[in-house]
Amino acid sequence: MFDLNYNAIKQEVEAEVCKEHGLHPEFVKTDEGFGIKACCDPFRIELVQKSEKMIEEETTRMLDQMMRDIFKE
């Protein structure tokens, strides 16, 4: 239906730093969506939850815009 722009999500995820290890994660785009490589599981789980929320917000914003565009005509 539509492709999400993962750049903003990637930048925000990769800007995070693990509190325990002081390392940055890596955001990887895949055919199925995306993956996050992190130094430890708790940090990766935190980032996955954060990115899922960001994707949900972006999807909602895109759908709202699509609906506005449909009813303009």
DRENTORKOL-3810 file (N, C-alpha, C; in nm, 4 decimals):
REM DRENTORKOL-3810
@n.u->0.0819; n.v->-0.1184; n.w->0.0000; ca.u->0.0000; ca.v->0.0000; ca.w->0.0000; c.u->0.0866; c.v->0.1252; c.w->0.0000
@n.u->0.1761; n.v->0.1381; n.w->0.0981; ca.u->0.2685; ca.v->0.2500; ca.w->0.1001; c.u->0.3942; c.v->0.2095; c.w->0.1748
@n.u->0.5029; n.v->0.2771; n.w->0.1432; ca.u->0.6294; ca.v->0.2500; ca.w->0.2098; c.u->0.6555; c.v->0.3568; c.w->0.3142
@n.u->0.6883; n.v->0.3120; n.w->0.4331; ca.u->0.7256; ca.v->0.4071; ca.w->0.5376; c.u->0.8665; c.v->0.4568; c.w->0.5108
@n.u->0.8905; n.v->0.5804; n.w->0.5473; ca.u->1.0243; ca.v->0.6358; ca.w->0.5385; c.u->1.0959; c.v->0.6008; c.w->0.6692
@n.u->1.1880; n.v->0.5079; n.w->0.6616; ca.u->1.2563; ca.v->0.4599; ca.w->0.7812; c.u->1.3735; c.v->0.5488; c.w->0.8228
@n.u->1.4063; n.v->0.6524; n.w->0.7444; ca.u->1.5237; ca.v->0.7341; ca.w->0.7757; c.u->1.5158; c.v->0.8025; c.w->0.9113
@n.u->1.4016; n.v->0.8621; n.w->0.9427; ca.u->1.3868; ca.v->0.9313; ca.w->1.0712; c.u->1.3960; c.v->0.8316; c.w->1.1870
@n.u->1.3350; n.v->0.7159; n.w->1.1691; ca.u->1.3385; ca.v->0.6124; ca.w->1.2725; c.u->1.4814; c.v->0.5633; c.w->1.2901
@n.u->1.5499; n.v->0.5396; n.w->1.1770; ca.u->1.6886; ca.v->0.4938; ca.w->1.1816; c.u->1.7767; c.v->0.5939; c.w->1.2563
@n.u->1.7628; n.v->0.7217; n.w->1.2239; ca.u->1.8458; ca.v->0.8239; ca.w->1.2886; c.u->1.8209; c.v->0.8275; c.w->1.4391
@n.u->1.6944; n.v->0.8207; n.w->1.4784; ca.u->1.6634; ca.v->0.8276; ca.w->1.6213; c.u->1.7125; c.v->0.7027; c.w->1.6949
@n.u->1.6941; n.v->0.5857; n.w->1.6348; ca.u->1.7383; ca.v->0.4616; ca.w->1.6981; c.u->1.8910; c.v->0.4602; c.w->1.7108
@n.u->1.9598; n.v->0.4944; n.w->1.6027; ca.u->2.1059; ca.v->0.4885; ca.w->1.6051; c.u->2.1682; c.v->0.5984; c.w->1.6918
@n.u->2.0914; n.v->0.6990; n.w->1.7303; ca.u->2.1424; ca.v->0.8037; ca.w->1.8191; c.u->2.1418; c.v->0.7585; c.w->1.9657
@n.u->2.0658; n.v->0.6530; n.w->1.9953; ca.u->2.0590; ca.v->0.6022; ca.w->2.1325; c.u->2.1929; c.v->0.5396; c.w->2.1736
@n.u->2.2176; n.v->0.5383; n.w->2.3040; ca.u->2.3390; ca.v->0.4779; ca.w->2.3580; c.u->2.2983; c.v->0.3847; c.w->2.4718
@n.u->2.3518; n.v->0.2639; n.w->2.4723; ca.u->2.3246; ca.v->0.1679; ca.w->2.5783; c.u->2.3785; c.v->0.2228; c.w->2.7105
@n.u->2.2923; n.v->0.2268; n.w->2.8114; ca.u->2.3328; ca.v->0.2791; ca.w->2.9424; c.u->2.4377; c.v->0.1900; c.w->3.0085
@n.u->2.4299; n.v->0.0613; n.w->2.9791; ca.u->2.5216; ca.v->-0.0337; ca.w->3.0431; c.u->2.6560; c.v->-0.0427; c.w->2.9709
@n.u->2.6538; n.v->-0.0439; n.w->2.8378; ca.u->2.7763; ca.v->-0.0683; ca.w->2.7613; c.u->2.8310; c.v->0.0537; c.w->2.6876
@n.u->2.7512; n.v->0.1597; n.w->2.6745; ca.u->2.7958; ca.v->0.2807; ca.w->2.6068; c.u->2.8092; c.v->0.2668; c.w->2.4560
@n.u->2.7377; n.v->0.1719; n.w->2.3971; ca.u->2.7472; ca.v->0.1472; ca.w->2.2529; c.u->2.6193; c.v->0.1893; c.w->2.1809
@n.u->2.6336; n.v->0.2257; n.w->2.0532; ca.u->2.5199; ca.v->0.2611; ca.w->1.9690; c.u->2.4686; c.v->0.1353; c.w->1.8983
@n.u->2.3377; n.v->0.1280; n.w->1.8739; ca.u->2.2817; ca.v->0.0160; ca.w->1.7972; c.u->2.2958; c.v->0.0413; c.w->1.6471
@n.u->2.2617; n.v->-0.0615; n.w->1.5702; ca.u->2.2599; ca.v->-0.0487; ca.w->1.4244; c.u->2.1199; c.v->-0.0838; c.w->1.3761
@n.u->2.0615; n.v->0.0044; n.w->1.2961; ca.u->1.9285; ca.v->-0.0149; ca.w->1.2386; c.u->1.9484; c.v->-0.0743; c.w->1.0999
@n.u->1.8858; n.v->-0.1887; n.w->1.0736; ca.u->1.9049; ca.v->-0.2586; ca.w->0.9469; c.u->1.7703; c.v->-0.2779; c.w->0.8781
@n.u->1.7562; n.v->-0.2236; n.w->0.7569; ca.u->1.6344; ca.v->-0.2422; ca.w->0.6767; c.u->1.6407; c.v->-0.3803; c.w->0.6123
@n.u->1.5295; n.v->-0.4542; n.w->0.6210; ca.u->1.5212; ca.v->-0.5873; ca.w->0.5615; c.u->1.4008; c.v->-0.5919; c.w->0.4672
@n.u->1.3860; n.v->-0.7026; n.w->0.3958; ca.u->1.2707; ca.v->-0.7200; ca.w->0.3070; c.u->1.1397; c.v->-0.7222; c.w->0.3859
@n.u->1.1451; n.v->-0.7730; n.w->0.5088; ca.u->1.0262; ca.v->-0.7838; ca.w->0.5919; c.u->0.9978; c.v->-0.6572; c.w->0.6720
@n.u->1.0901; n.v->-0.5638; n.w->0.6752; ca.u->1.0725; ca.v->-0.4419; ca.w->0.7555; c.u->1.2076; c.v->-0.3893; c.w->0.8003
@n.u->1.2426; n.v->-0.4195; n.w->0.9262; ca.u->1.3703; ca.v->-0.3742; ca.w->0.9788; c.u->1.4143; c.v->-0.4631; c.w->1.0934
@n.u->1.5405; n.v->-0.4482; n.w->1.1300; ca.u->1.5966; ca.v->-0.5172; ca.w->1.2449; c.u->1.6878; c.v->-0.4208; c.w->1.3190
@n.u->1.7126; n.v->-0.4511; n.w->1.4438; ca.u->1.8012; ca.v->-0.3685; ca.w->1.5241; c.u->1.9065; c.v->-0.4580; c.w->1.5859
@n.u->2.0321; n.v->-0.4242; n.w->1.5588; ca.u->2.1439; ca.v->-0.4954; ca.w->1.6201; c.u->2.1914; c.v->-0.4120; c.w->1.7380
@n.u->2.1946; n.v->-0.4724; n.w->1.8551; ca.u->2.2364; ca.v->-0.4005; ca.w->1.9754; c.u->2.3311; c.v->-0.4879; c.w->2.0560
@n.u->2.4002; n.v->-0.4255; n.w->2.1493; ca.u->2.5018; ca.v->-0.4946; ca.w->2.2279; c.u->2.4421; c.v->-0.5933; c.w->2.3283
@n.u->2.3165; n.v->-0.5722; n.w->2.3689; ca.u->2.2537; ca.v->-0.6622; ca.w->2.4655; c.u->2.1028; c.v->-0.6680; c.w->2.4407
@n.u->2.0415; n.v->-0.7754; n.w->2.4876; ca.u->1.8984; ca.v->-0.7957; ca.w->2.4651; c.u->1.8096; c.v->-0.6898; c.w->2.5307
@n.u->1.8349; n.v->-0.6509; n.w->2.6553; ca.u->1.7469; ca.v->-0.5478; ca.w->2.7146; c.u->1.7460; c.v->-0.4176; c.w->2.6341
@n.u->1.8607; n.v->-0.3761; n.w->2.5840; ca.u->1.8718; ca.v->-0.2544; ca.w->2.5043; c.u->1.7990; c.v->-0.2721; c.w->2.3707
@n.u->1.8161; n.v->-0.3879; n.w->2.3075; ca.u->1.7485; ca.v->-0.4155; ca.w->2.1803; c.u->1.5974; c.v->-0.4164; c.w->2.1981
@n.u->1.5484; n.v->-0.4776; n.w->2.3042; ca.u->1.4042; ca.v->-0.4826; ca.w->2.3307; c.u->1.3490; c.v->-0.3419; c.w->2.3517
@n.u->1.4208; n.v->-0.2603; n.w->2.4256; ca.u->1.3805; ca.v->-0.1207; ca.w->2.4478; c.u->1.3703; c.v->-0.0448; c.w->2.3151
@n.u->1.4690; n.v->-0.0658; n.w->2.2282; ca.u->1.4709; ca.v->0.0035; ca.w->2.0992; c.u->1.3613; c.v->-0.0467; c.w->2.0059
@n.u->1.3338; n.v->-0.1759; n.w->2.0093; ca.u->1.2264; ca.v->-0.2317; ca.w->1.9256; c.u->1.0930; c.v->-0.1718; c.w->1.9678
@n.u->1.0690; n.v->-0.1623; n.w->2.0981; ca.u->0.9446; ca.v->-0.1029; ca.w->2.1469; c.u->0.9340; c.v->0.0436; c.w->2.1051
@n.u->1.0429; n.v->0.1162; n.w->2.1173; ca.u->1.0434; ca.v->0.2578; ca.w->2.0790; c.u->1.0175; c.v->0.2721; c.w->1.9286
@n.u->1.0839; n.v->0.1907; n.w->1.8479; ca.u->1.0671; ca.v->0.2013; ca.w->1.7027; c.u->0.9274; c.v->0.1585; c.w->1.6588
@n.u->0.8680; n.v->0.0594; n.w->1.7266; ca.u->0.7319; ca.v->0.0183; ca.w->1.6936; c.u->0.6342; c.v->0.1325; c.w->1.7186
@n.u->0.6540; n.v->0.2045; n.w->1.8275; ca.u->0.5686; ca.v->0.3194; ca.w->1.8580; c.u->0.5860; c.v->0.4288; c.w->1.7518
@n.u->0.7099; n.v->0.4526; n.w->1.7097; ca.u->0.7365; ca.v->0.5529; ca.w->1.6066; c.u->0.6713; c.v->0.5129; c.w->1.4741
@n.u->0.6774; n.v->0.3854; n.w->1.4398; ca.u->0.6164; ca.v->0.3366; ca.w->1.3157; c.u->0.4646; c.v->0.3511; c.w->1.3224
@n.u->0.4078; n.v->0.3202; n.w->1.4375; ca.u->0.2637; ca.v->0.3354; ca.w->1.4558; c.u->0.2223; c.v->0.4820; c.w->1.4359
@n.u->0.2976; n.v->0.5736; n.w->1.4952; ca.u->0.2669; ca.v->0.7161; ca.w->1.4816; c.u->0.2820; c.v->0.7625; c.w->1.3365
@n.u->0.3861; n.v->0.7171; n.w->1.2690; ca.u->0.4091; ca.v->0.7552; ca.w->1.1295; c.u->0.2993; c.v->0.6985; c.w->1.0386
@n.u->0.2574; n.v->0.5755; n.w->1.0649; ca.u->0.1506; ca.v->0.5131; ca.w->0.9867; c.u->0.0204; c.v->0.5897; c.w->1.0047
@n.u->-0.0103; n.v->0.6256; n.w->1.1276; ca.u->-0.1310; ca.v->0.7034; ca.w->1.1556; c.u->-0.1266; c.v->0.8374; c.w->1.0840
@n.u->-0.0117; n.v->0.9037; n.w->1.0883; ca.u->0.0036; ca.v->1.0329; ca.w->1.0210; c.u->-0.0165; c.v->1.0178; c.w->0.8706
@n.u->0.0425; n.v->0.9125; n.w->0.8120; ca.u->0.0296; ca.v->0.8904; ca.w->0.6676; c.u->-0.1150; c.v->0.8608; c.w->0.6288
@n.u->-0.1839; n.v->0.7798; n.w->0.7088; ca.u->-0.3238; ca.v->0.7474; ca.w->0.6798; c.u->-0.4123; c.v->0.8715; c.w->0.6918
@n.u->-0.3871; n.v->0.9533; n.w->0.7925; ca.u->-0.4622; ca.v->1.0786; ca.w->0.8068; c.u->-0.4438; c.v->1.1664; c.w->0.6835
@n.u->-0.3201; n.v->1.1760; n.w->0.6374; ca.u->-0.2914; ca.v->1.2582; ca.w->0.5192; c.u->-0.3594; c.v->1.2007; c.w->0.3952
@n.u->-0.3563; n.v->1.0688; n.w->0.3819; ca.u->-0.4218; ca.v->1.0052; ca.w->0.2674; c.u->-0.5721; c.v->1.0326; c.w->0.2685
@n.u->-0.6331; n.v->1.0249; n.w->0.3865; ca.u->-0.7771; ca.v->1.0499; ca.w->0.3970; c.u->-0.8085; c.v->1.1954; c.w->0.3622
@n.u->-0.7262; n.v->1.2883; n.w->0.4090; ca.u->-0.7475; ca.v->1.4294; ca.w->0.3755; c.u->-0.7386; c.v->1.4495; c.w->0.2246
@n.u->-0.6384; n.v->1.3854; n.w->0.1619; ca.u->-0.6202; ca.v->1.3990; ca.w->0.0178; c.u->-0.7369; c.v->1.3402; c.w->-0.0599
@n.u->-0.7922; n.v->1.2299; n.w->-0.0127; ca.u->-0.9054; ca.v->1.1663; ca.w->-0.0804; c.u->-1.0269; c.v->1.2571; c.w->-0.0798
@n.u->-1.0518; n.v->1.3204; n.w->0.0346; ca.u->-1.1731; ca.v->1.4020; ca.w->0.0465; c.u->-1.1578; c.v->1.5434; c.w->-0.0048
@n.u->-1.0366; n.v->1.5810; n.w->-0.0476; ca.u->-1.0158; ca.v->1.7117; ca.w->-0.1095; c.u->-1.0835; c.v->1.7180; c.w->-0.2455
@n.u->-1.0817; n.v->1.6068; n.w->-0.3156; ca.u->-1.1293; ca.v->1.6016; ca.w->-0.4542; c.u->-1.2780; c.v->1.6096; c.w->-0.4647
END
